[in-house]
Amino acid sequence: MPYSVLADLVLLLHAAFILFVVFGGLLLWRWPRLIWLHLPAALWGTLIAFFGWYCPLTPLENHWRALAGQQGYDSGFIQHYILSFIYPAGLTRPLQIAMGIGVILITGVVYTLLWRRRRA
């Protein structure tokens, strides 16, 4: 049971990181110093998408699931609702690259607006 909980915690951390990569730039409106966390996170998320790498959290989660005697994500709230967000069905290389471009575009727009605001 503890391994299952650890796997679920890693999955939640993974989801939070993805949300921070995509939307964390919006937090800069309130806390501009977060740029030092968001910029490397956005870069990492983009590189993973562009090159098809696996985030280190994925093998860690799978390790805990294996120790818990689980195969895949076929039960529980976290698996049902969050897993499809992190690992959508039909994820292809072109879709991964499009997601990376999306991160760049969203981050670029937010950073540009923040830069203009600070200049004004």
LUMLOBA-464274 format. One record per atom (N, C-alpha, C): x, y, z; atom name; residue in three letters. Coordinates in steps of 0.02 Angstrom, whole numbers, plus 50000, padded with zeros to 5 digits. Atoms other than C-alpha are relative to their C-alpha. Layout:
% residues N
<px:X; py:Y; pz:Z; atom:CA; type:ALA>;
...
//
This chain:
% residues 120
<px:50040; py:49939; pz:50000; atom:N; type:MET>;
<px:50000; py:50000; pz:50000; atom:CA; type:MET>;
<px:50042; py:50064; pz:50000; atom:C; type:MET>;
<px:49961; py:49938; pz:50002; atom:N; type:PRO>;
<px:50135; py:50131; pz:50038; atom:CA; type:PRO>;
<px:50029; py:50015; pz:49931; atom:C; type:PRO>;
<px:49972; py:49989; pz:50067; atom:N; type:TYR>;
<px:50210; py:50105; pz:49865; atom:CA; type:TYR>;
<px:49947; py:50030; pz:49954; atom:C; type:TYR>;
<px:50054; py:49973; pz:50041; atom:N; type:SER>;
<px:50042; py:50140; pz:49786; atom:CA; type:SER>;
<px:49989; py:50074; pz:50015; atom:C; type:SER>;
<px:50007; py:49930; pz:49980; atom:N; type:VAL>;
<px:50028; py:50302; pz:49885; atom:CA; type:VAL>;
<px:50057; py:50041; pz:49971; atom:C; type:VAL>;
<px:49942; py:49964; pz:50028; atom:N; type:LEU>;
<px:50204; py:50353; pz:49832; atom:CA; type:LEU>;
<px:49991; py:50010; pz:49925; atom:C; type:LEU>;
<px:50011; py:49994; pz:50073; atom:N; type:ALA>;
<px:50159; py:50318; pz:49649; atom:CA; type:ALA>;
<px:49947; py:50054; pz:49986; atom:C; type:ALA>;
<px:50052; py:49949; pz:50009; atom:N; type:ASP>;
<px:50002; py:50424; pz:49666; atom:CA; type:ASP>;
<px:50027; py:50070; pz:50014; atom:C; type:ASP>;
<px:49969; py:49935; pz:49986; atom:N; type:LEU>;
<px:50102; py:50566; pz:49744; atom:CA; type:LEU>;
<px:50045; py:50023; pz:49943; atom:C; type:LEU>;
<px:49958; py:49982; pz:50058; atom:N; type:VAL>;
<px:50226; py:50561; pz:49601; atom:CA; type:VAL>;
<px:49957; py:50021; pz:49941; atom:C; type:VAL>;
<px:50045; py:49981; pz:50054; atom:N; type:LEU>;
<px:50082; py:50566; pz:49477; atom:CA; type:LEU>;
<px:49971; py:50069; pz:50011; atom:C; type:LEU>;
<px:50026; py:49933; pz:49985; atom:N; type:LEU>;
<px:50009; py:50718; pz:49565; atom:CA; type:LEU>;
<px:50054; py:50053; pz:49990; atom:C; type:LEU>;
<px:49944; py:49954; pz:50011; atom:N; type:LEU>;
<px:50180; py:50802; pz:49565; atom:CA; type:LEU>;
<px:50011; py:50011; pz:49925; atom:C; type:LEU>;
<px:49991; py:49997; pz:50073; atom:N; type:HIS>;
<px:50195; py:50762; pz:49379; atom:CA; type:HIS>;
<px:49946; py:50046; pz:49970; atom:C; type:HIS>;
<px:50054; py:49958; pz:50026; atom:N; type:ALA>;
<px:50025; py:50841; pz:49344; atom:CA; type:ALA>;
<px:50010; py:50073; pz:50019; atom:C; type:ALA>;
<px:49987; py:49932; pz:49977; atom:N; type:ALA>;
<px:50069; py:50995; pz:49448; atom:CA; type:ALA>;
<px:50056; py:50032; pz:49960; atom:C; type:ALA>;
<px:49944; py:49974; pz:50039; atom:N; type:PHE>;
<px:50233; py:51014; pz:49355; atom:CA; type:PHE>;
<px:49977; py:50019; pz:49929; atom:C; type:PHE>;
<px:50024; py:49986; pz:50067; atom:N; type:ILE>;
<px:50146; py:51004; pz:49186; atom:CA; type:ILE>;
<px:49957; py:50063; pz:50000; atom:C; type:ILE>;
<px:50041; py:49939; pz:49995; atom:N; type:LEU>;
<px:50019; py:51135; pz:49240; atom:CA; type:LEU>;
<px:50044; py:50062; pz:50010; atom:C; type:LEU>;
<px:49954; py:49944; pz:49989; atom:N; type:PHE>;
<px:50162; py:51246; pz:49301; atom:CA; type:PHE>;
<px:50037; py:50017; pz:49936; atom:C; type:PHE>;
<px:49966; py:49988; pz:50064; atom:N; type:VAL>;
<px:50253; py:51225; pz:49135; atom:CA; type:VAL>;
<px:49955; py:50039; pz:49953; atom:C; type:VAL>;
<px:50046; py:49970; pz:50049; atom:N; type:VAL>;
<px:50100; py:51273; pz:49033; atom:CA; type:VAL>;
<px:49973; py:50067; pz:50024; atom:C; type:VAL>;
<px:50035; py:49940; pz:49976; atom:N; type:PHE>;
<px:50018; py:51404; pz:49144; atom:CA; type:PHE>;
<px:50038; py:50039; pz:50054; atom:C; type:PHE>;
<px:49962; py:49967; pz:49947; atom:N; type:GLY>;
<px:50153; py:51452; pz:49270; atom:CA; type:GLY>;
<px:50020; py:50071; pz:49984; atom:C; type:GLY>;
<px:49983; py:49931; pz:50018; atom:N; type:GLY>;
<px:50196; py:51608; pz:49172; atom:CA; type:GLY>;
<px:49948; py:50050; pz:50025; atom:C; type:GLY>;
<px:50053; py:49955; pz:49975; atom:N; type:LEU>;
<px:50030; py:51680; pz:49229; atom:CA; type:LEU>;
<px:50013; py:50020; pz:50073; atom:C; type:LEU>;
<px:49983; py:49984; pz:49930; atom:N; type:LEU>;
<px:50093; py:51673; pz:49409; atom:CA; type:LEU>;
<px:50049; py:50058; pz:50005; atom:C; type:LEU>;
<px:49951; py:49947; pz:50000; atom:N; type:LEU>;
<px:50227; py:51797; pz:49359; atom:CA; type:LEU>;
<px:49968; py:50069; pz:50006; atom:C; type:LEU>;
<px:50035; py:49936; pz:49992; atom:N; type:TRP>;
<px:50097; py:51935; pz:49356; atom:CA; type:TRP>;
<px:50000; py:50020; pz:50074; atom:C; type:TRP>;
<px:50003; py:49987; pz:49928; atom:N; type:ARG>;
<px:50087; py:51919; pz:49545; atom:CA; type:ARG>;
<px:50069; py:49993; pz:50032; atom:C; type:ARG>;
<px:49935; py:50013; pz:49970; atom:N; type:TRP>;
<px:50259; py:51849; pz:49587; atom:CA; type:TRP>;
<px:50053; py:49997; pz:49945; atom:C; type:TRP>;
<px:49953; py:49998; pz:50056; atom:N; type:PRO>;
<px:50385; py:51905; pz:49455; atom:CA; type:PRO>;
<px:50064; py:49959; pz:50011; atom:C; type:PRO>;
<px:49939; py:50038; pz:49987; atom:N; type:ARG>;
<px:50531; py:51817; pz:49540; atom:CA; type:ARG>;
<px:49992; py:49926; pz:49984; atom:C; type:ARG>;
<px:50010; py:50070; pz:50020; atom:N; type:LEU>;
<px:50453; py:51650; pz:49495; atom:CA; type:LEU>;
<px:50028; py:49985; pz:49931; atom:C; type:LEU>;
<px:49972; py:50011; pz:50066; atom:N; type:ILE>;
<px:50528; py:51676; pz:49323; atom:CA; type:ILE>;
<px:50060; py:49953; pz:50004; atom:C; type:ILE>;
<px:49940; py:50042; pz:49992; atom:N; type:TRP>;
<px:50685; py:51590; pz:49391; atom:CA; type:TRP>;
<px:49982; py:49927; pz:50009; atom:C; type:TRP>;
<px:50024; py:50069; pz:49997; atom:N; type:LEU>;
<px:50581; py:51433; pz:49421; atom:CA; type:LEU>;
<px:49963; py:49981; pz:49936; atom:C; type:LEU>;
<px:50041; py:50017; pz:50057; atom:N; type:HIS>;
<px:50463; py:51445; pz:49275; atom:CA; type:HIS>;
<px:50040; py:49993; pz:49935; atom:C; type:HIS>;
<px:49963; py:50003; pz:50062; atom:N; type:LEU>;
<px:50587; py:51478; pz:49136; atom:CA; type:LEU>;
<px:50036; py:49933; pz:49990; atom:C; type:LEU>;
<px:49970; py:50066; pz:50010; atom:N; type:PRO>;
<px:50691; py:51320; pz:49166; atom:CA; type:PRO>;
<px:49948; py:49944; pz:49995; atom:C; type:PRO>;
<px:50052; py:50051; pz:50004; atom:N; type:ALA>;
<px:50532; py:51219; pz:49194; atom:CA; type:ALA>;
<px:49969; py:49999; pz:49930; atom:C; type:ALA>;
<px:50029; py:49996; pz:50068; atom:N; type:ALA>;
<px:50458; py:51281; pz:49029; atom:CA; type:ALA>;
<px:50050; py:49974; pz:49949; atom:C; type:ALA>;
<px:49949; py:50026; pz:50045; atom:N; type:LEU>;
<px:50622; py:51244; pz:48941; atom:CA; type:LEU>;
<px:50003; py:49924; pz:50004; atom:C; type:LEU>;
<px:49998; py:50073; pz:49991; atom:N; type:TRP>;
<px:50627; py:51068; pz:49014; atom:CA; type:TRP>;
<px:49938; py:49967; pz:49968; atom:C; type:TRP>;
<px:50062; py:50028; pz:50029; atom:N; type:GLY>;
<px:50445; py:51035; pz:48966; atom:CA; type:GLY>;
<px:50001; py:50003; pz:49924; atom:C; type:GLY>;
<px:49995; py:49994; pz:50073; atom:N; type:THR>;
<px:50477; py:51098; pz:48790; atom:CA; type:THR>;
<px:50049; py:49950; pz:49971; atom:C; type:THR>;
<px:49950; py:50048; pz:50024; atom:N; type:LEU>;
<px:50633; py:50992; pz:48769; atom:CA; type:LEU>;
<px:49973; py:49929; pz:50002; atom:C; type:LEU>;
<px:50029; py:50067; pz:49995; atom:N; type:ILE>;
<px:50541; py:50837; pz:48829; atom:CA; type:ILE>;
<px:49951; py:49989; pz:49943; atom:C; type:ILE>;
<px:50049; py:50007; pz:50055; atom:N; type:ALA>;
<px:50402; py:50870; pz:48703; atom:CA; type:ALA>;
<px:50035; py:49995; pz:49932; atom:C; type:ALA>;
<px:49967; py:50000; pz:50065; atom:N; type:PHE>;
<px:50519; py:50908; pz:48558; atom:CA; type:PHE>;
<px:50039; py:49937; pz:49986; atom:C; type:PHE>;
<px:49956; py:50057; pz:50011; atom:N; type:PHE>;
<px:50637; py:50763; pz:48582; atom:CA; type:PHE>;
<px:49971; py:49933; pz:50020; atom:C; type:PHE>;
<px:50033; py:50062; pz:49982; atom:N; type:GLY>;
<px:50513; py:50634; pz:48646; atom:CA; type:GLY>;
<px:50032; py:49966; pz:50060; atom:C; type:GLY>;
<px:49970; py:50029; pz:49940; atom:N; type:TRP>;
<px:50608; py:50610; pz:48808; atom:CA; type:TRP>;
<px:49946; py:49983; pz:50051; atom:C; type:TRP>;
<px:50044; py:50014; pz:49943; atom:N; type:TYR>;
<px:50530; py:50539; pz:48964; atom:CA; type:TYR>;
<px:50021; py:50043; pz:50058; atom:C; type:TYR>;
<px:49986; py:49964; pz:49938; atom:N; type:CYS>;
<px:50518; py:50647; pz:49117; atom:CA; type:CYS>;
<px:50023; py:49949; pz:50052; atom:C; type:CYS>;
<px:49977; py:50047; pz:49949; atom:N; type:PRO>;
<px:50613; py:50566; pz:49261; atom:CA; type:PRO>;
<px:49945; py:49979; pz:50049; atom:C; type:PRO>;
<px:50055; py:50019; pz:49955; atom:N; type:LEU>;
<px:50450; py:50565; pz:49358; atom:CA; type:LEU>;
<px:49962; py:49939; pz:49974; atom:C; type:LEU>;
<px:50036; py:50057; pz:50028; atom:N; type:THR>;
<px:50376; py:50436; pz:49238; atom:CA; type:THR>;
<px:50030; py:49934; pz:50022; atom:C; type:THR>;
<px:49972; py:50063; pz:49975; atom:N; type:PRO>;
<px:50499; py:50295; pz:49276; atom:CA; type:PRO>;
<px:49996; py:49993; pz:50076; atom:C; type:PRO>;
<px:50006; py:50003; pz:49928; atom:N; type:LEU>;
<px:50493; py:50341; pz:49460; atom:CA; type:LEU>;
<px:49930; py:49976; pz:50020; atom:C; type:LEU>;
<px:50068; py:50022; pz:49985; atom:N; type:GLU>;
<px:50305; py:50323; pz:49463; atom:CA; type:GLU>;
<px:49991; py:49926; pz:49982; atom:C; type:GLU>;
<px:50006; py:50070; pz:50021; atom:N; type:ASN>;
<px:50314; py:50159; pz:49365; atom:CA; type:ASN>;
<px:50036; py:49954; pz:50048; atom:C; type:ASN>;
<px:49963; py:50040; pz:49951; atom:N; type:HIS>;
<px:50444; py:50095; pz:49489; atom:CA; type:HIS>;
<px:49957; py:49987; pz:50062; atom:C; type:HIS>;
<px:50042; py:50008; pz:49940; atom:N; type:TRP>;
<px:50329; py:50128; pz:49637; atom:CA; type:TRP>;
<px:49939; py:49957; pz:49985; atom:C; type:TRP>;
<px:50058; py:50042; pz:50018; atom:N; type:ARG>;
<px:50182; py:50050; pz:49544; atom:CA; type:ARG>;
<px:50020; py:49927; pz:49997; atom:C; type:ARG>;
<px:49977; py:50069; pz:50004; atom:N; type:ALA>;
<px:50283; py:49893; pz:49508; atom:CA; type:ALA>;
<px:50011; py:49971; pz:50070; atom:C; type:ALA>;
<px:49990; py:50023; pz:49932; atom:N; type:LEU>;
<px:50333; py:49881; pz:49691; atom:CA; type:LEU>;
<px:49934; py:49989; pz:50037; atom:C; type:LEU>;
<px:50067; py:50008; pz:49971; atom:N; type:ALA>;
<px:50149; py:49899; pz:49736; atom:CA; type:ALA>;
<px:49962; py:49943; pz:49969; atom:C; type:ALA>;
<px:50034; py:50056; pz:50033; atom:N; type:GLY>;
<px:50108; py:49754; pz:49621; atom:CA; type:GLY>;
<px:49948; py:50022; pz:49950; atom:C; type:GLY>;
<px:50049; py:49973; pz:50047; atom:N; type:GLN>;
<px:50011; py:49865; pz:49502; atom:CA; type:GLN>;
<px:50027; py:49998; pz:49929; atom:C; type:GLN>;
<px:49982; py:49995; pz:50071; atom:N; type:GLN>;
<px:50010; py:49860; pz:49314; atom:CA; type:GLN>;
<px:49958; py:50055; pz:49970; atom:C; type:GLN>;
<px:50037; py:49947; pz:50034; atom:N; type:GLY>;
<px:49963; py:50019; pz:49226; atom:CA; type:GLY>;
<px:49959; py:50042; pz:50046; atom:C; type:GLY>;
<px:50041; py:49951; pz:49965; atom:N; type:TYR>;
<px:49832; py:50142; pz:49278; atom:CA; type:TYR>;
<px:49926; py:49984; pz:49993; atom:C; type:TYR>;
<px:50068; py:50021; pz:50014; atom:N; type:ASP>;
<px:49671; py:50046; pz:49277; atom:CA; type:ASP>;
<px:49954; py:50006; pz:50061; atom:C; type:ASP>;
<px:50045; py:49992; pz:49943; atom:N; type:SER>;
<px:49601; py:50093; pz:49449; atom:CA; type:SER>;
<px:50016; py:50063; pz:50038; atom:C; type:SER>;
<px:49991; py:49943; pz:49956; atom:N; type:GLY>;
<px:49578; py:50237; pz:49567; atom:CA; type:GLY>;
<px:49986; py:50067; pz:49968; atom:C; type:GLY>;
<px:50017; py:49932; pz:50023; atom:N; type:PHE>;
<px:49532; py:50420; pz:49555; atom:CA; type:PHE>;
<px:50058; py:50032; pz:49962; atom:C; type:PHE>;
<px:49943; py:49966; pz:50031; atom:N; type:ILE>;
<px:49706; py:50483; pz:49514; atom:CA; type:ILE>;
<px:50013; py:49971; pz:49930; atom:C; type:ILE>;
<px:49987; py:50031; pz:50065; atom:N; type:GLN>;
<px:49732; py:50357; pz:49375; atom:CA; type:GLN>;
<px:49946; py:50018; pz:49949; atom:C; type:GLN>;
<px:50055; py:49989; pz:50047; atom:N; type:HIS>;
<px:49561; py:50386; pz:49298; atom:CA; type:HIS>;
<px:49997; py:50072; pz:49975; atom:C; type:HIS>;
<px:50011; py:49930; pz:50019; atom:N; type:TYR>;
<px:49557; py:50576; pz:49299; atom:CA; type:TYR>;
<px:50063; py:50037; pz:49979; atom:C; type:TYR>;
<px:49939; py:49962; pz:50014; atom:N; type:ILE>;
<px:49737; py:50634; pz:49292; atom:CA; type:ILE>;
<px:50043; py:49967; pz:49947; atom:C; type:ILE>;
<px:49956; py:50036; pz:50046; atom:N; type:LEU>;
<px:49823; py:50499; pz:49191; atom:CA; type:LEU>;
<px:49987; py:50019; pz:49927; atom:C; type:LEU>;
<px:50014; py:49984; pz:50070; atom:N; type:SER>;
<px:49734; py:50539; pz:49028; atom:CA; type:SER>;
<px:50023; py:50071; pz:49983; atom:C; type:SER>;
<px:49974; py:49933; pz:50011; atom:N; type:PHE>;
<px:49788; py:50720; pz:49050; atom:CA; type:PHE>;
<px:50075; py:49998; pz:49987; atom:C; type:PHE>;
<px:49928; py:50003; pz:50007; atom:N; type:ILE>;
<px:49971; py:50674; pz:49069; atom:CA; type:ILE>;
<px:50021; py:49957; pz:49940; atom:C; type:ILE>;
<px:49985; py:50046; pz:50055; atom:N; type:TYR>;
<px:49972; py:50530; pz:48944; atom:CA; type:TYR>;
<px:49939; py:49990; pz:49957; atom:C; type:TYR>;
<px:50061; py:50007; pz:50039; atom:N; type:PRO>;
<px:49832; py:50562; pz:48819; atom:CA; type:PRO>;
<px:50004; py:49942; pz:49950; atom:C; type:PRO>;
<px:50003; py:50054; pz:50049; atom:N; type:ALA>;
<px:49776; py:50419; pz:48708; atom:CA; type:ALA>;
<px:50017; py:50027; pz:49931; atom:C; type:ALA>;
<px:49982; py:49979; pz:50067; atom:N; type:GLY>;
<px:49848; py:50430; pz:48534; atom:CA; type:GLY>;
<px:50056; py:50051; pz:49998; atom:C; type:GLY>;
<px:49944; py:49953; pz:49998; atom:N; type:LEU>;
<px:49999; py:50532; pz:48587; atom:CA; type:LEU>;
<px:50052; py:49979; pz:49948; atom:C; type:LEU>;
<px:49953; py:50013; pz:50054; atom:N; type:THR>;
<px:50110; py:50541; pz:48433; atom:CA; type:THR>;
<px:50056; py:50051; pz:50003; atom:C; type:THR>;
<px:49945; py:49952; pz:50003; atom:N; type:ARG>;
<px:50275; py:50627; pz:48396; atom:CA; type:ARG>;
<px:49977; py:50068; pz:49975; atom:C; type:ARG>;
<px:50022; py:49934; pz:50022; atom:N; type:PRO>;
<px:50191; py:50765; pz:48293; atom:CA; type:PRO>;
<px:49958; py:50036; pz:50054; atom:C; type:PRO>;
<px:50040; py:49970; pz:49947; atom:N; type:LEU>;
<px:50069; py:50794; pz:48437; atom:CA; type:LEU>;
<px:50046; py:50024; pz:50057; atom:C; type:LEU>;
<px:49952; py:49978; pz:49949; atom:N; type:GLN>;
<px:50214; py:50802; pz:48561; atom:CA; type:GLN>;
<px:50034; py:50064; pz:49979; atom:C; type:GLN>;
<px:49967; py:49940; pz:50025; atom:N; type:ILE>;
<px:50302; py:50930; pz:48452; atom:CA; type:ILE>;
<px:49952; py:50059; pz:50001; atom:C; type:ILE>;
<px:50051; py:49946; pz:49997; atom:N; type:ALA>;
<px:50140; py:51031; pz:48437; atom:CA; type:ALA>;
<px:49990; py:50024; pz:50072; atom:C; type:ALA>;
<px:50006; py:49980; pz:49929; atom:N; type:MET>;
<px:50126; py:51028; pz:48627; atom:CA; type:MET>;
<px:50059; py:50042; pz:50021; atom:C; type:MET>;
<px:49941; py:49960; pz:49985; atom:N; type:GLY>;
<px:50304; py:51093; pz:48640; atom:CA; type:GLY>;
<px:49995; py:50069; pz:49971; atom:C; type:GLY>;
<px:50010; py:49934; pz:50031; atom:N; type:ILE>;
<px:50264; py:51233; pz:48519; atom:CA; type:ILE>;
<px:49948; py:50039; pz:50039; atom:C; type:ILE>;
<px:50051; py:49968; pz:49959; atom:N; type:GLY>;
<px:50109; py:51270; pz:48623; atom:CA; type:GLY>;
<px:50029; py:50031; pz:50063; atom:C; type:GLY>;
<px:49967; py:49974; pz:49939; atom:N; type:VAL>;
<px:50216; py:51290; pz:48779; atom:CA; type:VAL>;
<px:50040; py:50062; pz:49982; atom:C; type:VAL>;
<px:49960; py:49942; pz:50021; atom:N; type:ILE>;
<px:50332; py:51408; pz:48685; atom:CA; type:ILE>;
<px:49955; py:50060; pz:49986; atom:C; type:ILE>;
<px:50046; py:49945; pz:50017; atom:N; type:LEU>;
<px:50186; py:51511; pz:48619; atom:CA; type:LEU>;
<px:49968; py:50030; pz:50062; atom:C; type:LEU>;
<px:50032; py:49974; pz:49939; atom:N; type:ILE>;
<px:50095; py:51525; pz:48785; atom:CA; type:ILE>;
<px:50051; py:50038; pz:50043; atom:C; type:ILE>;
<px:49949; py:49968; pz:49960; atom:N; type:THR>;
<px:50255; py:51566; pz:48878; atom:CA; type:THR>;
<px:50024; py:50065; pz:49968; atom:C; type:THR>;
<px:49979; py:49940; pz:50036; atom:N; type:GLY>;
<px:50309; py:51690; pz:48744; atom:CA; type:GLY>;
<px:49950; py:50057; pz:50006; atom:C; type:GLY>;
<px:50051; py:49948; pz:49994; atom:N; type:VAL>;
<px:50144; py:51784; pz:48749; atom:CA; type:VAL>;
<px:49999; py:50028; pz:50071; atom:C; type:VAL>;
<px:50001; py:49976; pz:49930; atom:N; type:VAL>;
<px:50142; py:51793; pz:48939; atom:CA; type:VAL>;
<px:50062; py:50041; pz:50016; atom:C; type:VAL>;
<px:49938; py:49963; pz:49986; atom:N; type:TYR>;
<px:50324; py:51847; pz:48950; atom:CA; type:TYR>;
<px:50001; py:50066; pz:49963; atom:C; type:TYR>;
<px:50002; py:49937; pz:50038; atom:N; type:THR>;
<px:50299; py:51978; pz:48814; atom:CA; type:THR>;
<px:49954; py:50050; pz:50034; atom:C; type:THR>;
<px:50047; py:49956; pz:49965; atom:N; type:LEU>;
<px:50148; py:52050; pz:48904; atom:CA; type:LEU>;
<px:50030; py:50026; pz:50065; atom:C; type:LEU>;
<px:49968; py:49979; pz:49938; atom:N; type:LEU>;
<px:50243; py:52053; pz:49068; atom:CA; type:LEU>;
<px:50056; py:50050; pz:49988; atom:C; type:LEU>;
<px:49944; py:49955; pz:50017; atom:N; type:TRP>;
<px:50394; py:52136; pz:48988; atom:CA; type:TRP>;
<px:49973; py:50069; pz:49981; atom:C; type:TRP>;
<px:50030; py:49936; pz:50019; atom:N; type:ARG>;
<px:50284; py:52271; pz:48910; atom:CA; type:ARG>;
<px:49971; py:50036; pz:50060; atom:C; type:ARG>;
<px:50029; py:49971; pz:49940; atom:N; type:ARG>;
<px:50196; py:52298; pz:49075; atom:CA; type:ARG>;
<px:50054; py:50032; pz:50044; atom:C; type:ARG>;
<px:49946; py:49975; pz:49958; atom:N; type:ARG>;
<px:50360; py:52321; pz:49168; atom:CA; type:ARG>;
<px:50034; py:50060; pz:49969; atom:C; type:ARG>;
<px:49970; py:49943; pz:50035; atom:N; type:ARG>;
<px:50425; py:52440; pz:49035; atom:CA; type:ARG>;
<px:49957; py:50063; pz:50005; atom:C; type:ARG>;
<px:50046; py:49943; pz:49999; atom:N; type:ALA>;
<px:50271; py:52550; pz:49045; atom:CA; type:ALA>;
<px:49999; py:50037; pz:50066; atom:C; type:ALA>;
//
